[in-house]
């Protein structure tokens, strides 16, 4: 039950942080680039929630495994931060670079934002999950 509680806390916390980054803090920077590549219906963005939800589940699950393994190995918060940041690079930053390589109108601004965001959200996840694991 401990792992389930940690996973749900991480999922909702990181999803909220991710939404804040993409729609709040840097929404102005993402907007123009996303308009070029976004799926639309009647001139409005047509989000497909299932792939987005699955990707969020996969990223949070991977970050949780990495963070918990580092705690169980007897390591402290610095390694939680580093392991989380590296997981974020693999899960988020690489996504931005692959999109830059494959999607015709994917701009460099989007790539840069994703490359920067990956280690930030990953590091936060590593610290948060590590803290939760120790606290619960």
C-alpha positions, -999 to 999 in steps of 0.1 A, spaced: 0 0 0 30 23 7 41 22 -30 6 29 -42 2 59 -20 36 72 -31 28 66 -68 -5 85 -66 10 114 -47 38 116 -73 14 112 -102 -9 140 -91 19 163 -78 41 159 -110 11 162 -133 1 195 -116 37 207 -119 39 197 -155 7 215 -163 19 246 -145 51 246 -166 34 240 -199 3 261 -195 12 286 -169 49 296 -166 59 289 -201 26 287 -219 34 318 -238 66 301 -251 50 268 -260 19 282 -276 32 294 -310 52 263 -316 25 239 -306 0 256 -328 21 246 -358 22 209 -349 -9 204 -328 -39 183 -339 -68 205 -344 -106 202 -349 -125 232 -361 -95 255 -356 -90 245 -319 -65 221 -304 -79 186 -302 -61 169 -273 -61 131 -272 -61 124 -235 -53 86 -236 -17 89 -251 -11 119 -227 -23 99 -197 -3 68 -207 29 89 -212 24 105 -178 19 71 -161 50 58 -177 72 87 -168 60 88 -132 64 50 -128 100 51 -142 109 80 -119 94 63 -89 114 31 -96 146 50 -100 141 72 -69 130 43 -46 159 21 -57 183 49 -48 167 53 -14 167 15 -8 204 14 -17 210 36 13 217 68 -7 206 103 3 188 132 -13 217 142 -36 215 109 -54 177 111 -55 181 145 -72 207 132 -97 188 99 -105 156 118 -109 172 144 -131 187 117 -153 153 100 -155 138 133 -166 165 136 -193 156 102 -206 118 107 -204 113 143 -213 145 158 -229 150 130 -253 113 133 -263 119 170 -273 150 161 -293 134 132 -311 104 154 -320 129 180 -334 144 152 -356 111 138 -368 83 163 -368 84 188 -397 73 220 -379 87 212 -344 106 243 -335 139 248 -317 121 267 -290 100 236 -281 131 215 -282 150 238 -258 120 240 -234 117 202 -233 155 197 -229 155 221 -200 123 208 -184 133 172 -184 160 174 -157 141 199 -137 109 179 -133 130 147 -129 150 162 -101 119 174 -83 104 140 -88 135 122 -74 135 145 -43 97 143 -38 95 105 -42 126 100 -20 111 122 7 78 104 5 94 70 7 113 79 38 83 97 54 57 70 49 
